[in-house]
């Protein structure tokens, strides 16, 4: 079953990568760009009986490895 | 206007970061995880008259900086 884990920085946490991209966009002439935040998406397949089990697996993996819950939020989608 | 640019590796392009995550998941006991692919999402605000103009801006930024079209695909969503 296909699972997507979406990991983003919590609000208020500084995003230096986003800031760098914002400066680069300004240098390229996109002066109107602001509030750039970069997140990541982990797509994977898991072995699970049903969508609910797959979602649970995704959440366990996010907590164990994919997200740093001190500074990041995540949510899990099951793509059927 | 809020724009989201979703950037993922083209199919067939090797994803070493995804492979590393896959191995780490296996080591942690998630043996069922496979086909791990990591993408990124760039959220930003742009100055635009309407949603269509915002989408166009997002596509220009993706082509100029956010995505490497040789190995990556992207799509742009406008979040109203």
Backbone of each chain as nested JSON, in Angstrom:
{
  "chains": [
    {"id": "A", "residues": [
      {"number": 1, "name": "UNK", "atoms": {"N": [0.836, -1.193, 0.0], "CA": [0.0, 0.0, 0.0], "C": [0.877, 1.252, 0.0]}},
      {"number": 2, "name": "UNK", "atoms": {"N": [0.48, 2.238, -0.745], "CA": [1.325, 3.421, -0.884], "C": [1.007, 4.45, 0.21]}},
      {"number": 3, "name": "UNK", "atoms": {"N": [2.055, 4.906, 0.852], "CA": [1.895, 5.858, 1.947], "C": [2.741, 7.088, 1.639]}},
      {"number": 4, "name": "UNK", "atoms": {"N": [2.194, 8.24, 1.956], "CA": [2.942, 9.491, 1.791], "C": [3.05, 10.191, 3.144]}},
      {"number": 5, "name": "UNK", "atoms": {"N": [4.286, 10.454, 3.539], "CA": [4.51, 11.184, 4.796], "C": [5.007, 12.579, 4.439]}},
      {"number": 6, "name": "UNK", "atoms": {"N": [4.249, 13.56, 4.883], "CA": [4.551, 14.953, 4.581], "C": [5.169, 15.566, 5.836]}},
      {"number": 7, "name": "UNK", "atoms": {"N": [6.405, 16.048, 5.721], "CA": [7.126, 16.559, 6.898], "C": [7.46, 18.034, 6.684]}},
      {"number": 8, "name": "UNK", "atoms": {"N": [6.991, 18.884, 7.588], "CA": [7.272, 20.323, 7.447], "C": [7.744, 20.887, 8.779]}},
      {"number": 9, "name": "UNK", "atoms": {"N": [8.502, 21.941, 8.709], "CA": [8.947, 22.613, 9.93], "C": [7.754, 23.201, 10.661]}},
      {"number": 10, "name": "UNK", "atoms": {"N": [7.789, 23.126, 11.986], "CA": [6.725, 23.762, 12.77], "C": [6.753, 25.268, 12.537]}},
      {"number": 11, "name": "UNK", "atoms": {"N": [5.602, 25.865, 12.674], "CA": [5.534, 27.32, 12.556], "C": [6.439, 27.973, 13.596]}},
      {"number": 12, "name": "UNK", "atoms": {"N": [7.148, 28.989, 13.193], "CA": [8.009, 29.686, 14.128], "C": [9.439, 29.165, 14.109]}},
      {"number": 13, "name": "UNK", "atoms": {"N": [9.641, 27.983, 13.572], "CA": [11.006, 27.458, 13.462], "C": [11.643, 28.054, 12.211]}},
      {"number": 14, "name": "UNK", "atoms": {"N": [12.831, 28.604, 12.393], "CA": [13.536, 29.238, 11.284], "C": [13.862, 28.215, 10.193]}},
      {"number": 15, "name": "UNK", "atoms": {"N": [13.714, 28.624, 8.938], "CA": [13.997, 27.733, 7.817], "C": [15.131, 28.331, 6.979]}},
      {"number": 16, "name": "UNK", "atoms": {"N": [16.389, 28.027, 7.337], "CA": [17.522, 28.645, 6.628], "C": [17.563, 28.27, 5.15]}},
      {"number": 17, "name": "UNK", "atoms": {"N": [17.148, 27.046, 4.835], "CA": [17.131, 26.62, 3.428], "C": [16.102, 27.471, 2.659]}},
      {"number": 18, "name": "UNK", "atoms": {"N": [14.962, 27.662, 3.28], "CA": [13.933, 28.506, 2.672], "C": [14.424, 29.932, 2.471]}},
      {"number": 19, "name": "UNK", "atoms": {"N": [15.136, 30.439, 3.478], "CA": [15.678, 31.811, 3.383], "C": [16.665, 31.916, 2.224]}},
      {"number": 20, "name": "UNK", "atoms": {"N": [17.508, 30.9, 2.089], "CA": [18.496, 30.904, 1.002], "C": [17.8, 30.902, -0.353]}},
      {"number": 21, "name": "UNK", "atoms": {"N": [16.754, 30.083, -0.461], "CA": [16.003, 30.021, -1.715], "C": [15.335, 31.372, -1.988]}},
      {"number": 22, "name": "UNK", "atoms": {"N": [14.82, 31.984, -0.936], "CA": [14.162, 33.285, -1.094], "C": [15.143, 34.321, -1.642]}},
      {"number": 23, "name": "UNK", "atoms": {"N": [16.346, 34.349, -1.074], "CA": [17.352, 35.298, -1.571], "C": [17.705, 35.008, -3.023]}},
      {"number": 24, "name": "UNK", "atoms": {"N": [17.84, 33.723, -3.334], "CA": [18.178, 33.354, -4.712], "C": [17.068, 33.785, -5.666]}},
      {"number": 25, "name": "UNK", "atoms": {"N": [15.817, 33.604, -5.246], "CA": [14.686, 34.019, -6.094], "C": [14.73, 35.531, -6.315]}},
      {"number": 26, "name": "UNK", "atoms": {"N": [15.026, 36.276, -5.245], "CA": [15.115, 37.737, -5.398], "C": [16.222, 38.103, -6.394]}},
      {"number": 27, "name": "UNK", "atoms": {"N": [17.359, 37.43, -6.272], "CA": [18.481, 37.71, -7.183], "C": [18.107, 37.428, -8.631]}},
      {"number": 28, "name": "UNK", "atoms": {"N": [17.219, 36.458, -8.825], "CA": [16.817, 36.093, -10.181], "C": [15.69, 36.978, -10.707]}},
      {"number": 29, "name": "UNK", "atoms": {"N": [15.276, 37.949, -9.903], "CA": [14.26, 38.882, -10.378], "C": [12.862, 38.604, -9.857]}},
      {"number": 30, "name": "UNK", "atoms": {"N": [12.716, 37.575, -9.052], "CA": [11.397, 37.294, -8.469], "C": [11.267, 38.026, -7.13]}},
      {"number": 31, "name": "UNK", "atoms": {"N": [11.183, 39.337, -7.21], "CA": [11.194, 40.127, -5.973], "C": [9.941, 39.897, -5.123]}},
      {"number": 32, "name": "UNK", "atoms": {"N": [8.87, 39.463, -5.767], "CA": [7.614, 39.295, -5.04], "C": [7.555, 38.038, -4.179]}},
      {"number": 33, "name": "UNK", "atoms": {"N": [8.584, 37.203, -4.24], "CA": [8.554, 35.953, -3.474], "C": [8.878, 36.21, -2.005]}},
      {"number": 34, "name": "UNK", "atoms": {"N": [8.099, 35.63, -1.126], "CA": [8.368, 35.795, 0.314], "C": [7.88, 34.566, 1.067]}},
      {"number": 35, "name": "UNK", "atoms": {"N": [8.256, 34.511, 2.337], "CA": [7.828, 33.412, 3.22], "C": [8.088, 32.039, 2.605]}},
      {"number": 36, "name": "UNK", "atoms": {"N": [9.288, 31.846, 2.113], "CA": [9.607, 30.56, 1.485], "C": [9.898, 29.523, 2.577]}},
      {"number": 37, "name": "UNK", "atoms": {"N": [9.189, 28.407, 2.51], "CA": [9.391, 27.318, 3.478], "C": [9.525, 26.029, 2.685]}},
      {"number": 38, "name": "UNK", "atoms": {"N": [10.488, 25.235, 3.067], "CA": [10.728, 23.996, 2.331], "C": [10.395, 22.791, 3.204]}},
      {"number": 39, "name": "UNK", "atoms": {"N": [9.605, 21.927, 2.655], "CA": [9.189, 20.712, 3.366], "C": [9.617, 19.506, 2.552]}},
      {"number": 40, "name": "UNK", "atoms": {"N": [9.45, 18.339, 3.125], "CA": [9.76, 17.148, 2.316], "C": [8.632, 16.143, 2.389]}},
      {"number": 41, "name": "UNK", "atoms": {"N": [8.617, 15.342, 1.369], "CA": [7.586, 14.332, 1.239], "C": [8.283, 12.996, 1.044]}},
      {"number": 42, "name": "UNK", "atoms": {"N": [7.921, 12.03, 1.853], "CA": [8.489, 10.691, 1.711], "C": [7.385, 9.772, 1.212]}},
      {"number": 43, "name": "UNK", "atoms": {"N": [7.545, 9.282, -0.002], "CA": [6.595, 8.312, -0.558], "C": [7.181, 6.929, -0.397]}},
      {"number": 44, "name": "UNK", "atoms": {"N": [6.385, 5.997, 0.05], "CA": [6.896, 4.627, 0.147], "C": [5.764, 3.621, 0.109]}},
      {"number": 45, "name": "UNK", "atoms": {"N": [6.152, 2.393, -0.107], "CA": [5.192, 1.301, -0.036], "C": [5.37, 0.585, 1.286]}},
      {"number": 46, "name": "UNK", "atoms": {"N": [4.267, 0.199, 1.9], "CA": [4.348, -0.618, 3.115], "C": [3.446, -1.832, 2.933]}},
      {"number": 47, "name": "UNK", "atoms": {"N": [3.806, -2.888, 3.651], "CA": [2.944, -4.066, 3.67], "C": [1.939, -3.879, 4.78]}},
      {"number": 48, "name": "UNK", "atoms": {"N": [0.658, -3.835, 4.422], "CA": [-0.374, -3.638, 5.445], "C": [-1.68, -4.243, 4.948]}},
      {"number": 49, "name": "UNK", "atoms": {"N": [-2.472, -4.679, 5.905], "CA": [-3.751, -5.339, 5.591], "C": [-4.766, -4.377, 4.992]}},
      {"number": 50, "name": "UNK", "atoms": {"N": [-4.756, -3.171, 5.537], "CA": [-5.749, -2.19, 5.088], "C": [-5.194, -0.774, 5.257]}},
      {"number": 51, "name": "UNK", "atoms": {"N": [-5.971, 0.195, 4.817], "CA": [-5.512, 1.585, 4.818], "C": [-5.198, 2.075, 6.225]}},
      {"number": 52, "name": "UNK", "atoms": {"N": [-6.014, 1.67, 7.192], "CA": [-5.8, 2.141, 8.562], "C": [-4.467, 1.621, 9.096]}},
      {"number": 53, "name": "UNK", "atoms": {"N": [-4.171, 0.348, 8.82], "CA": [-2.898, -0.235, 9.264], "C": [-1.721, 0.442, 8.559]}},
      {"number": 54, "name": "UNK", "atoms": {"N": [-1.917, 0.777, 7.295], "CA": [-0.854, 1.442, 6.535], "C": [-0.574, 2.831, 7.111]}},
      {"number": 55, "name": "UNK", "atoms": {"N": [-1.643, 3.538, 7.459], "CA": [-1.48, 4.873, 8.039], "C": [-0.717, 4.781, 9.364]}},
      {"number": 56, "name": "UNK", "atoms": {"N": [-1.083, 3.799, 10.172], "CA": [-0.431, 3.611, 11.471], "C": [1.06, 3.343, 11.281]}},
      {"number": 57, "name": "UNK", "atoms": {"N": [1.372, 2.476, 10.333], "CA": [2.761, 2.159, 9.997], "C": [3.501, 3.442, 9.594]}},
      {"number": 58, "name": "UNK", "atoms": {"N": [2.868, 4.226, 8.757], "CA": [3.46, 5.488, 8.311], "C": [3.747, 6.412, 9.48]}},
      {"number": 59, "name": "UNK", "atoms": {"N": [2.822, 6.465, 10.421], "CA": [3.018, 7.335, 11.589], "C": [4.162, 6.82, 12.457]}},
      {"number": 60, "name": "UNK", "atoms": {"N": [4.229, 5.509, 12.611], "CA": [5.34, 4.936, 13.397], "C": [6.681, 5.263, 12.744]}},
      {"number": 61, "name": "UNK", "atoms": {"N": [6.739, 5.131, 11.426], "CA": [7.993, 5.412, 10.718], "C": [8.35, 6.892, 10.82]}},
      {"number": 62, "name": "UNK", "atoms": {"N": [7.35, 7.74, 10.753], "CA": [7.602, 9.177, 10.872], "C": [8.183, 9.492, 12.248]}},
      {"number": 63, "name": "UNK", "atoms": {"N": [7.57, 8.899, 13.289], "CA": [8.046, 9.163, 14.65], "C": [9.446, 8.602, 14.865]}},
      {"number": 64, "name": "UNK", "atoms": {"N": [9.721, 7.439, 14.259], "CA": [10.988, 6.76, 14.51], "C": [12.137, 7.373, 13.706]}},
      {"number": 65, "name": "UNK", "atoms": {"N": [11.832, 7.887, 12.521], "CA": [12.945, 8.279, 11.636], "C": [12.672, 9.496, 10.762]}},
      {"number": 66, "name": "UNK", "atoms": {"N": [11.491, 9.539, 10.146], "CA": [11.306, 10.487, 9.041], "C": [11.155, 11.935, 9.492]}},
      {"number": 67, "name": "UNK", "atoms": {"N": [10.606, 12.129, 10.683], "CA": [10.4, 13.496, 11.162], "C": [11.107, 13.697, 12.495]}},
      {"number": 68, "name": "UNK", "atoms": {"N": [11.567, 14.898, 12.712], "CA": [12.115, 15.276, 14.017], "C": [11.033, 16.084, 14.721]}},
      {"number": 69, "name": "UNK", "atoms": {"N": [10.319, 15.422, 15.612], "CA": [9.124, 16.053, 16.176], "C": [9.41, 17.267, 17.064]}},
      {"number": 70, "name": "UNK", "atoms": {"N": [10.668, 17.474, 17.411], "CA": [11.003, 18.677, 18.186], "C": [10.754, 19.925, 17.333]}},
      {"number": 71, "name": "UNK", "atoms": {"N": [11.117, 19.831, 16.065], "CA": [10.995, 21.02, 15.211], "C": [10.075, 20.813, 14.006]}},
      {"number": 72, "name": "UNK", "atoms": {"N": [9.591, 19.581, 13.815], "CA": [8.809, 19.31, 12.611], "C": [7.437, 18.71, 12.922]}},
      {"number": 73, "name": "UNK", "atoms": {"N": [6.494, 19.027, 12.081], "CA": [5.182, 18.38, 12.099], "C": [5.119, 17.399, 10.939]}},
      {"number": 74, "name": "UNK", "atoms": {"N": [4.262, 16.416, 11.06], "CA": [4.075, 15.531, 9.907], "C": [2.627, 15.1, 9.814]}},
      {"number": 75, "name": "UNK", "atoms": {"N": [2.235, 14.72, 8.608], "CA": [0.991, 13.985, 8.489], "C": [1.137, 12.908, 7.433]}},
      {"number": 76, "name": "UNK", "atoms": {"N": [0.295, 11.908, 7.568], "CA": [0.417, 10.712, 6.743], "C": [-0.838, 10.563, 5.9]}},
      {"number": 77, "name": "UNK", "atoms": {"N": [-0.616, 10.312, 4.619], "CA": [-1.74, 10.03, 3.717], "C": [-1.565, 8.627, 3.172]}},
      {"number": 78, "name": "UNK", "atoms": {"N": [-2.651, 7.89, 3.075], "CA": [-2.596, 6.6, 2.409], "C": [-3.188, 6.778, 1.019]}},
      {"number": 79, "name": "UNK", "atoms": {"N": [-2.41, 6.378, 0.014], "CA": [-2.87, 6.532, -1.36], "C": [-3.302, 5.156, -1.851]}},
      {"number": 80, "name": "UNK", "atoms": {"N": [-4.588, 5.005, -2.031], "CA": [-5.096, 3.656, -2.344], "C": [-5.058, 3.385, -3.847]}}
    ]},
    {"id": "B", "residues": [
      {"number": 1, "name": "UNK", "atoms": {"N": [-0.363, 35.805, -2.683], "CA": [-1.035, 34.543, -2.934], "C": [-0.101, 33.379, -2.623]}},
      {"number": 2, "name": "UNK", "atoms": {"N": [-0.642, 32.35, -2.026], "CA": [0.21, 31.244, -1.601], "C": [0.348, 30.207, -2.721]}},
      {"number": 3, "name": "UNK", "atoms": {"N": [1.591, 29.861, -2.982], "CA": [1.877, 28.918, -4.061], "C": [2.67, 27.753, -3.475]}},
      {"number": 4, "name": "UNK", "atoms": {"N": [2.358, 26.56, -3.935], "CA": [3.115, 25.37, -3.515], "C": [3.707, 24.702, -4.743]}},
      {"number": 5, "name": "UNK", "atoms": {"N": [5.03, 24.557, -4.729], "CA": [5.72, 23.875, -5.829], "C": [6.194, 22.517, -5.32]}},
      {"number": 6, "name": "UNK", "atoms": {"N": [5.711, 21.486, -5.96], "CA": [6.015, 20.119, -5.567], "C": [7.055, 19.588, -6.544]}},
      {"number": 7, "name": "UNK", "atoms": {"N": [8.224, 19.219, -6.044], "CA": [9.329, 18.785, -6.908], "C": [9.703, 17.341, -6.58]}},
      {"number": 8, "name": "UNK", "atoms": {"N": [9.628, 16.461, -7.565], "CA": [9.978, 15.061, -7.323], "C": [10.898, 14.561, -8.426]}},
      {"number": 9, "name": "UNK", "atoms": {"N": [11.694, 13.568, -8.096], "CA": [12.563, 12.959, -9.107], "C": [11.723, 12.286, -10.177]}},
      {"number": 10, "name": "UNK", "atoms": {"N": [12.178, 12.376, -11.414], "CA": [11.497, 11.664, -12.499], "C": [11.571, 10.166, -12.241]}},
      {"number": 11, "name": "UNK", "atoms": {"N": [10.579, 9.459, -12.729], "CA": [10.606, 8.004, -12.632], "C": [11.848, 7.458, -13.308]}},
      {"number": 12, "name": "UNK", "atoms": {"N": [12.472, 6.483, -12.678], "CA": [13.647, 5.882, -13.272], "C": [14.944, 6.51, -12.8]}},
      {"number": 13, "name": "UNK", "atoms": {"N": [14.86, 7.71, -12.245], "CA": [16.063, 8.348, -11.705], "C": [16.311, 7.785, -10.302]}},
      {"number": 14, "name": "UNK", "atoms": {"N": [17.521, 7.351, -10.081], "CA": [17.879, 6.761, -8.793], "C": [17.758, 7.799, -7.676]}},
      {"number": 15, "name": "UNK", "atoms": {"N": [17.243, 7.354, -6.523], "CA": [17.075, 8.264, -5.382], "C": [17.924, 7.751, -4.217]}},
      {"number": 16, "name": "UNK", "atoms": {"N": [19.192, 8.158, -4.154], "CA": [20.082, 7.63, -3.112], "C": [19.608, 7.986, -1.705]}},
      {"number": 17, "name": "UNK", "atoms": {"N": [19.024, 9.167, -1.563], "CA": [18.507, 9.571, -0.248], "C": [17.369, 8.636, 0.173]}},
      {"number": 18, "name": "UNK", "atoms": {"N": [16.506, 8.336, -0.784], "CA": [15.41, 7.404, -0.517], "C": [15.933, 6.016, -0.165]}},
      {"number": 19, "name": "UNK", "atoms": {"N": [16.952, 5.582, -0.867], "CA": [17.559, 4.27, -0.591], "C": [18.12, 4.231, 0.83]}},
      {"number": 20, "name": "UNK", "atoms": {"N": [18.789, 5.324, 1.217], "CA": [19.37, 5.393, 2.558], "C": [18.276, 5.321, 3.617]}},
      {"number": 21, "name": "UNK", "atoms": {"N": [17.191, 6.039, 3.375], "CA": [16.068, 6.016, 4.315], "C": [15.467, 4.609, 4.374]}},
      {"number": 22, "name": "UNK", "atoms": {"N": [15.356, 3.974, 3.22], "CA": [14.811, 2.62, 3.171], "C": [15.648, 1.662, 4.028]}},
      {"number": 23, "name": "UNK", "atoms": {"N": [16.968, 1.735, 3.879], "CA": [17.839, 0.884, 4.683], "C": [17.675, 1.186, 6.167]}},
      {"number": 24, "name": "UNK", "atoms": {"N": [17.589, 2.461, 6.491], "CA": [17.438, 2.838, 7.895], "C": [16.12, 2.305, 8.452]}},
      {"number": 25, "name": "UNK", "atoms": {"N": [15.056, 2.377, 7.645], "CA": [13.757, 1.844, 8.089], "C": [13.854, 0.341, 8.341]}},
      {"number": 26, "name": "UNK", "atoms": {"N": [14.53, -0.356, 7.443], "CA": [14.696, -1.8, 7.631], "C": [15.448, -2.09, 8.932]}},
      {"number": 27, "name": "UNK", "atoms": {"N": [16.517, -1.319, 9.17], "CA": [17.298, -1.518, 10.398], "C": [16.451, -1.287, 11.639]}},
      {"number": 28, "name": "UNK", "atoms": {"N": [15.479, -0.411, 11.516], "CA": [14.626, -0.088, 12.671], "C": [13.468, -1.08, 12.816]}},
      {"number": 29, "name": "UNK", "atoms": {"N": [13.42, -2.066, 11.935], "CA": [12.388, -3.093, 12.077], "C": [11.209, -2.934, 11.117]}},
      {"number": 30, "name": "UNK", "atoms": {"N": [11.252, -1.908, 10.281], "CA": [10.169, -1.721, 9.309], "C": [10.544, -2.438, 8.003]}},
      {"number": 31, "name": "UNK", "atoms": {"N": [10.563, -3.769, 8.071], "CA": [11.026, -4.539, 6.912], "C": [10.104, -4.39, 5.709]}},
      {"number": 32, "name": "UNK", "atoms": {"N": [8.855, -4.068, 5.963], "CA": [7.888, -3.983, 4.875], "C": [8.007, -2.74, 4.011]}},
      {"number": 33, "name": "UNK", "atoms": {"N": [8.874, -1.803, 4.396], "CA": [8.989, -0.553, 3.638], "C": [9.791, -0.766, 2.372]}},
      {"number": 34, "name": "UNK", "atoms": {"N": [9.29, -0.245, 1.262], "CA": [10.027, -0.367, -0.001], "C": [9.716, 0.824, -0.901]}},
      {"number": 35, "name": "UNK", "atoms": {"N": [10.469, 0.932, -1.982], "CA": [10.251, 2.011, -2.96], "C": [10.18, 3.387, -2.308]}},
      {"number": 36, "name": "UNK", "atoms": {"N": [11.13, 3.68, -1.459], "CA": [11.12, 4.975, -0.771], "C": [11.65, 6.049, -1.718]}},
      {"number": 37, "name": "UNK", "atoms": {"N": [10.873, 7.083, -1.897], "CA": [11.28, 8.2, -2.762], "C": [11.042, 9.492, -1.981]}},
      {"number": 38, "name": "UNK", "atoms": {"N": [12.01, 10.374, -2.061], "CA": [11.888, 11.619, -1.303], "C": [11.748, 12.805, -2.258]}},
      {"number": 39, "name": "UNK", "atoms": {"N": [10.747, 13.601, -2.002], "CA": [10.488, 14.775, -2.833], "C": [10.523, 15.999, -1.938]}},
      {"number": 40, "name": "UNK", "atoms": {"N": [10.45, 17.16, -2.559], "CA": [10.379, 18.347, -1.709], "C": [9.255, 19.267, -2.16]}},
      {"number": 41, "name": "UNK", "atoms": {"N": [8.834, 20.053, -1.197], "CA": [7.731, 20.968, -1.428], "C": [8.212, 22.355, -1.04]}},
      {"number": 42, "name": "UNK", "atoms": {"N": [8.05, 23.292, -1.943], "CA": [8.424, 24.667, -1.636], "C": [7.142, 25.487, -1.544]}},
      {"number": 43, "name": "UNK", "atoms": {"N": [6.865, 25.975, -0.344], "CA": [5.705, 26.845, -0.147], "C": [6.189, 28.276, -0.122]}},
      {"number": 44, "name": "UNK", "atoms": {"N": [5.505, 29.131, -0.827], "CA": [5.897, 30.533, -0.774], "C": [4.738, 31.445, -1.123]}},
      {"number": 45, "name": "UNK", "atoms": {"N": [4.919, 32.714, -0.81], "CA": [3.946, 33.717, -1.2], "C": [4.481, 34.475, -2.407]}},
      {"number": 46, "name": "UNK", "atoms": {"N": [3.603, 34.752, -3.346], "CA": [4.002, 35.592, -4.477], "C": [2.996, 36.732, -4.617]}},
      {"number": 47, "name": "UNK", "atoms": {"N": [3.477, 37.801, -5.201], "CA": [2.573, 38.907, -5.508], "C": [1.986, 38.649, -6.882]}},
      {"number": 48, "name": "UNK", "atoms": {"N": [0.68, 38.491, -6.954], "CA": [0.049, 38.227, -8.25], "C": [-1.394, 38.711, -8.208]}},
      {"number": 49, "name": "UNK", "atoms": {"N": [-1.869, 39.086, -9.376], "CA": [-3.228, 39.636, -9.504], "C": [-4.299, 38.58, -9.256]}},
      {"number": 50, "name": "UNK", "atoms": {"N": [-4.001, 37.367, -9.755], "CA": [-4.996, 36.298, -9.638], "C": [-4.302, 34.94, -9.598]}},
      {"number": 51, "name": "UNK", "atoms": {"N": [-5.101, 33.918, -9.418], "CA": [-4.548, 32.579, -9.241], "C": [-3.75, 32.135, -10.46]}},
      {"number": 52, "name": "UNK", "atoms": {"N": [-4.24, 32.479, -11.656], "CA": [-3.551, 32.05, -12.87], "C": [-2.169, 32.694, -12.962]}},
      {"number": 53, "name": "UNK", "atoms": {"N": [-2.099, 33.97, -12.616], "CA": [-0.808, 34.671, -12.634], "C": [0.126, 34.079, -11.579]}},
      {"number": 54, "name": "UNK", "atoms": {"N": [-0.434, 33.713, -10.433], "CA": [0.382, 33.132, -9.361], "C": [0.951, 31.785, -9.798]}},
      {"number": 55, "name": "UNK", "atoms": {"N": [0.118, 30.991, -10.458], "CA": [0.588, 29.684, -10.937], "C": [1.723, 29.861, -11.942]}},
      {"number": 56, "name": "UNK", "atoms": {"N": [1.538, 30.833, -12.839], "CA": [2.558, 31.09, -13.85], "C": [3.895, 31.478, -13.202]}},
      {"number": 57, "name": "UNK", "atoms": {"N": [3.793, 32.354, -12.207], "CA": [4.977, 32.78, -11.451], "C": [5.652, 31.565, -10.814]}},
      {"number": 58, "name": "UNK", "atoms": {"N": [4.843, 30.711, -10.222], "CA": [5.381, 29.51, -9.58], "C": [6.119, 28.631, -10.58]}},
      {"number": 59, "name": "UNK", "atoms": {"N": [5.539, 28.509, -11.772], "CA": [6.179, 27.679, -12.799], "C": [7.497, 28.302, -13.267]}},
      {"number": 60, "name": "UNK", "atoms": {"N": [7.494, 29.615, -13.396], "CA": [8.739, 30.304, -13.792], "C": [9.825, 30.083, -12.745]}},
      {"number": 61, "name": "UNK", "atoms": {"N": [9.438, 30.199, -11.475], "CA": [10.421, 30.021, -10.395], "C": [10.927, 28.588, -10.359]}},
      {"number": 62, "name": "UNK", "atoms": {"N": [10.02, 27.652, -10.605], "CA": [10.432, 26.237, -10.619], "C": [11.45, 26.005, -11.725]}},
      {"number": 63, "name": "UNK", "atoms": {"N": [11.166, 26.552, -12.904], "CA": [12.074, 26.345, -14.036], "C": [13.418, 27.025, -13.808]}},
      {"number": 64, "name": "UNK", "atoms": {"N": [13.379, 28.198, -13.154], "CA": [14.601, 28.983, -12.991], "C": [15.467, 28.469, -11.849]}},
      {"number": 65, "name": "UNK", "atoms": {"N": [14.842, 27.91, -10.822], "CA": [15.625, 27.613, -9.615], "C": [15.193, 26.364, -8.86]}},
      {"number": 66, "name": "UNK", "atoms": {"N": [13.897, 26.202, -8.657], "CA": [13.448, 25.22, -7.662], "C": [13.576, 23.774, -8.115]}},
      {"number": 67, "name": "UNK", "atoms": {"N": [13.451, 23.56, -9.416], "CA": [13.532, 22.191, -9.911], "C": [14.645, 22.073, -10.945]}},
      {"number": 68, "name": "UNK", "atoms": {"N": [15.267, 20.913, -11.001], "CA": [16.233, 20.601, -12.043], "C": [15.512, 19.714, -13.046]}},
      {"number": 69, "name": "UNK", "atoms": {"N": [15.065, 20.333, -14.127], "CA": [14.184, 19.605, -15.048], "C": [14.843, 18.438, -15.766]}},
      {"number": 70, "name": "UNK", "atoms": {"N": [16.164, 18.342, -15.679], "CA": [16.825, 17.187, -16.291], "C": [16.423, 15.905, -15.55]}},
      {"number": 71, "name": "UNK", "atoms": {"N": [16.344, 16.001, -14.238], "CA": [16.062, 14.793, -13.449], "C": [14.795, 14.906, -12.618]}},
      {"number": 72, "name": "UNK", "atoms": {"N": [14.167, 16.095, -12.615], "CA": [13.017, 16.281, -11.729], "C": [11.777, 16.766, -12.477]}},
      {"number": 73, "name": "UNK", "atoms": {"N": [10.636, 16.34, -11.973], "CA": [9.352, 16.879, -12.427], "C": [8.838, 17.836, -11.359]}},
      {"number": 74, "name": "UNK", "atoms": {"N": [7.964, 18.742, -11.771], "CA": [7.344, 19.591, -10.75], "C": [5.91, 19.896, -11.142]}},
      {"number": 75, "name": "UNK", "atoms": {"N": [5.119, 20.222, -10.131], "CA": [3.84, 20.84, -10.433], "C": [3.543, 21.911, -9.411]}},
      {"number": 76, "name": "UNK", "atoms": {"N": [2.703, 22.832, -9.818], "CA": [2.453, 24.022, -9.022], "C": [0.986, 24.062, -8.625]}},
      {"number": 77, "name": "UNK", "atoms": {"N": [0.75, 24.297, -7.353], "CA": [-0.619, 24.47, -6.862], "C": [-0.749, 25.883, -6.301]}},
      {"number": 78, "name": "UNK", "atoms": {"N": [-1.86, 26.514, -6.582], "CA": [-2.135, 27.802, -5.949], "C": [-3.126, 27.552, -4.827]}},
      {"number": 79, "name": "UNK", "atoms": {"N": [-2.767, 27.995, -3.623], "CA": [-3.629, 27.785, -2.471], "C": [-4.315, 29.111, -2.159]}},
      {"number": 80, "name": "UNK", "atoms": {"N": [-5.592, 29.153, -2.381], "CA": [-6.29, 30.458, -2.289], "C": [-6.761, 30.726, -0.848]}}
    ]}
  ]
}
